[in-house]
Amino acid sequence: MIRERSRPNATFLGLQTRLADNVKRIRKQKKWTQEEAAWQCGIATRLLQRIEAEDVNLTFVTFA
């Protein structure tokens, strides 16, 4: 059976925007590049870029 992809609801999109804005704000406060911030967080630079661009569906596992 093929599962349909559900579209994110407004609450999810709002949280995703807040997360992206906060990540960017903190990174800029620390005067870190995306590469340095990703290294400090232990994630790939591309993942950090996707977080800031609101182009990724994160789980709590990502933050653990």
Contacts in CASP RR format, 6 or more apart in sequence:
PFRMAT RR
TARGET T0000
AUTHOR 0000-0000-0000
METHOD contacts of the structure
MODEL  1
MIRERSRPNATFLGLQTRLADNVKRIRKQKKWTQEEAAWQCGIATRLLQR
IEAEDVNLTFVTFA
8 16 0 8 1.000
8 57 0 8 1.000
16 54 0 8 1.000
16 57 0 8 1.000
17 54 0 8 1.000
19 51 0 8 1.000
19 58 0 8 1.000
20 51 0 8 1.000
20 52 0 8 1.000
20 53 0 8 1.000
20 54 0 8 1.000
23 37 0 8 1.000
23 48 0 8 1.000
23 51 0 8 1.000
23 52 0 8 1.000
24 52 0 8 1.000
27 34 0 8 1.000
27 37 0 8 1.000
27 52 0 8 1.000
30 37 0 8 1.000
32 40 0 8 1.000
34 45 0 8 1.000
34 48 0 8 1.000
34 49 0 8 1.000
34 52 0 8 1.000
35 45 0 8 1.000
37 48 0 8 1.000
38 44 0 8 1.000
38 45 0 8 1.000
38 47 0 8 1.000
38 48 0 8 1.000
39 45 0 8 1.000
41 48 0 8 1.000
43 62 0 8 1.000
47 56 0 8 1.000
47 62 0 8 1.000
50 56 0 8 1.000
51 58 0 8 1.000
END
